[in-house]
Amino acid sequence: MTLTSVVLLVIGLVLLVVGAEAFVRGASQLAALVGVSPLVIGLTVVAYGTSLPELAVSTISAYQGATDVAIGNVVGSNIANVLLILGLSALVAPLIVSQQLVRLDVPIMLGVSILVWFMGRDGNLSRLEGAVLFAGIIAYTAFLIIQSRKEEKAIKEEYAKEYGEVPEPTNANWLKIAGLIIGSLVMLVLGSNFLVDGAIAIAEAFNVSKLVIGLTIVAVGTSLPEMATSVVASYRGERDIAVGNVVGSNIFNILMVLGASALLTTDGLAFSPTVYAFDMPVAIGVALACLPIFFRGEIARWGGLLFLAYYIVYVVYLLMTASTEPNSSLPVFQQVVLYGALPLTAVLLIGTAVHSWRVKGDARWVK
């Protein structure tokens, strides 16, 4: 039973990653053919495409009643996107952070994270609240399209380099694009079904909660398209795309994925006390930590190492609390993190923000 479940989970992951990649290629080529700018393609089509695995898994989980997997997938993916994916990308090369991300997108990511946490205070994300979130993604997409017209020339050129190729409008290309989009959607549906079934079976076989599986294996698996996009973009020197992809994906995950998942249920998504009391505050804290690090204008390698270290701490904590057996090391681990690592990190981040503010203030004074 366990081997079959693992095989199902692996096949599901492969189908999700391949399906998301095929959708991004097909939808990007379709958008280019109808005259959509490369910048808009990168900010919308690609960001939506890399969030499709989360959308497929969470909506199907919600429809099947596995709400812990649905919510754990989104919350865990958002944590993994920043700590794991940006951490790895920054280790490849220091990442450039545009001022729009600092002024607008990261505050939006932080704001919608707090909004969902507030909505979940009664232990449920209702269909009405899901509709509010889904309306938010429509408004945010419209905002991105309008804002793209004001972007700097350098950023437009960076996106044109990555997404600017326009295929010939031949019948063969139209058929190829249609095949990519339809085939990708089939793979996403099949992959999400396999992944959810395998994850639930593994959770039951090892007596681990579905929430922990959703926050770890499922979350990282559905974040693989973001990981591929950001790490490759960092390697190619397209370091602004690497950061924008993660922040945009996190906003889409909350507004689009959680919104659609709540809308598909009759009674809304059940918010477990654990998610409300621990995992959502962690996601909010991660979004908040982005501001002082991003304010520097780049994510240096030390920032990437810090992100990765905290992701390891987060996963270790989940695994330690997942066991049904008492763990004598857990209280010591909690004390070290709460009274050692977190205060030191707070001092580091505040010091970084103050130093960056002074440097930028001095630069403006000189000019």
LOKETI-382526 format. One record per residue (C-alpha): z, x, y. Coordinates in steps of 0.05 Angstrom, whole numbers, plus 32768, in hexadecimal, padded with zeros to 4 digits. Layout:
// residues N
ZXY...
// end
This chain:
// residues 367
8000800080008013803880317FD5806180217FA98024802C7FCC8016806E7FC2805E80867F78805A80737F71801880997F94803680D67F67807580D67F27804C80CD7F3F801E81057F4B805981337F07807781257EE4803581317F0A802B81727EF98070818E7EB0806D81797EAA802581917EC8803681D57E9A807281DD7E5D804881C97E70801181FA7E7A804282347E35806182267E12801E821F7E347FFC825A7E2B803982877DE0803C82777DDA7FF182837DFE7FF782C67DD2803282DA7D93800B82C97DA77FD082F57DB77FFE832F7E028007832E7E188048834E7E35808183237E77807D83497E808033833A7E6C803F82F17EA1807482EB7ED7804C830D7ECA800A82E97E9D800C82AC7EBA804C828F7F02803982A07EF97FF582807ED7801582447F0E804782367F41800D823A7F1B7FE382077F427FFC81CB7F837FE781EC7F647FA481FE7F4A7F9881B77F8A7FAD81947FBA7F8881C37F937F4781C67F8B7F44817A7FD47F5781707FE97F2081A07FBB7EEE817D7FDA7F00813A80207EFA815680307F45815480457F47819D806F7F868194802F7FAC818280097F8B81BC803D7F9F81F180507FE181D180067FF581D07FFE7FEB821B804180098230803B804382007FF28050821580058053825E803C80858250800E80AE82237FD580AC82567FFF80CF828B802D80FC82638000810F82287FB9810982437FC48123828A7FF28158826D7FBC8171823D7F86816C82737FAF819482A57FBA81CA82717F6E81D0826A7F6781D882B67F9181C482F37F7C817D83067F658168834C7F85812983677F608102839D7F8780E583D77F71809E83C47F9780A583827FD780B983A87FD0808583DF7FB6804A83B67FAB804F836B7FED806F83568016803E83817FED800583627FFC8021831C80468025832E80457FE0834E80257FBB831380547FE082E380907FC6830A80707F81830E80697F7C82C280B17F9582B980C87F5E82E9809E7F2A82C580BE7F3E828381057F34829B810A7EF1827680F17F11823580AB7EF3823980697EFF825C804E7EB8826580067EA18266800D7E9382B180267EDA82BD7FED7EF382917FBC7ECD82BE7FDB7EEE82FB7FD27F3382DC7F8A7F2382C87F7A7F0B830E7F957F4E83257F627F7582FD7F297F4C831C7F447F5B83627F4F7FA583517F077FAC83377EEC7F8C83767F177FBC839F7EFC7FF883797EB47FE483857EC17FDA83D07EE9801B83D57EB2804383B17E85803B83EE7EB8806284187EC2809C83E77EB480E383FD7E71810383ED7E8F813783BE7EAF810183927E6E80D983907E498117837B7E7C812583447E7380E083277E2780E4832F7E27812483057E4D810182CD7E3080BA82CF7DF180BF82FA7DBC80C382C37D90808582C47D68807682847D20805F82867D1B801282887CF3800E82477CFA7FDA82117D14800F81E17D4B802282127D5E7FDA821E7D647FCF81D27D8C800F81CB7DBD7FFA82017DC47FB481E37DD07FD3819F7E06800281BB7E2B7FCA81DE7E287F9881A57E377FCD81707E717FE881997E907FA3819F7E8B7F9881547EAC7FDC81487EE47FCC817A7EF47F8A81597EF37FA681127F197FE581277F507FBF814A7F597F91810E7F5E7FCC80DF7F8D7FF2810E7FBC7FB781187FBE7FA680CE7FCB7FEF80BB80007FF980F080267FBB80DC80247FCE8092803C801580A180757FFA80CC808B7FCC809480848002805E80AF8034808480DF800080A180CC801580E880C57FE1811E807F7FCA813380937FDB817A809C80268169805A802781448039800681808058803681B180448074818A800C807381567FE6803781727FF0804B81BB7FD7809281B17F9E807A81857F85804981B87F8C807E81EF7F5C80AE81CB7F20809981F67F4780A882367F5C80EA82177F1580FD82067EFB80E9824B7F32810D82737F36814D824A7EEA815582497EE6814682937F1B817B82A17EF681AE82767EB581A0829B7ED781A982DE7ED3815E82EF7F1E815F82FB7F218124832B7F0180F782F57F36810E82C37F6F80F482EE7F4C80B583087F3B80A082C17F8480A082AC7F9F807C82E97F68804882E77F72803E829C7FBD803282A67FAF7FFD82DB7F7B7FDC82AD7FAC7FDD82727FE17FB782987FB67F8682BE7F7D7F7A828D7F9A7F8882487FDF7F6982527FC17F30827B7F8D7F1F82467FC07F26820D7FF07EF6822F7FB87EC4823D7FA57EC381F37FEA7EAD81DC80067E6681DF804D7E7C81F1803F7EBE821380517F0581FD80987F1081E780B77F4A820D80E97F6D81E0812B7F838200811C7FCB81EC80DA7FCC821280F97FAB824F81377FD882508117801B823C80CB8022823380B57FFC827280E78024829D80CA8064827E8083804D8290809B803D82D780BD808182DB807F80A482C38055808082F880888092832D808980DB8318803E80DE8325804780D68370806B811883808040813F834E7FFE811F83678013812883B08005817383A97FBB816283A17FB8817E835A7FDC817D83187FEB81C683087FF581E082C2804181DD82CB8039819382DA8011818B829A804781AF8272807C8182829280558144827F804C815C82378095816F823080AB812A8245807B810882168099813081DD80DF811C81F480C980D281F680AA80D381B080E680F88193811580C481B180EB808B819480EC80AB814F813780B88152814780708165811580548133813F806980F7816E803580DA819E806C80C781D2808580FA81BB80C5811D81F280F3813581C1811B815E81AB80E0818881E680DE81B981E0812A81C58195812281D181A180E9820281D58111822881A8814E822E816E81238249819780F7827781C5812B8295819A8169828E814F8161828B8147812482B88171813D82F3814F818182F1810B815F82EF811E8132832A8132816F835380F18192834180C68155835480EB8149839580E5819383A7809B81928396808F815583C280B5817283FD809181B583F7804D819383F4805E8166842F807281A38459803481CA8446800681908457802D81848497802581CD84AB7FDB81CA849C7FD2818D84C97FFA81B185007FCE81EE84FC7F9081C48502
// end
